[in-house]
Amino acid sequence: MSIRTNNTCLNCENLINNLTCSKHNIEVDIFNVCDSHSFKEVFTKDSNCTNCISFHMDSCGHPESASQGMLCFEWQPSLS
């Protein structure tokens, strides 16, 4: 058995809050994919709130739940 990454909407740079595609302005789910898919390479197994640029900042969309090990669709790589 081989493990590979599939190009679904979950790893597309067009995905925004609430599983919405910013390019097509529709709600998607984990199995959706389209010809406009643009792979987002920033997510890794180590992505979480503590290495998000918005952690403990006013720009964090979920300050009450943001913590080590958590990941959300607003995650942005830290500049440091």
Protein Blocks (a to p, Z undefined) as FASTA:
>chain_A
ZZdddddfklcckbcehhiafklopacdfkbccfkbccdfkbcfkbcfklcfkgopaklm
blmlgcghiacfkbccdfZZ
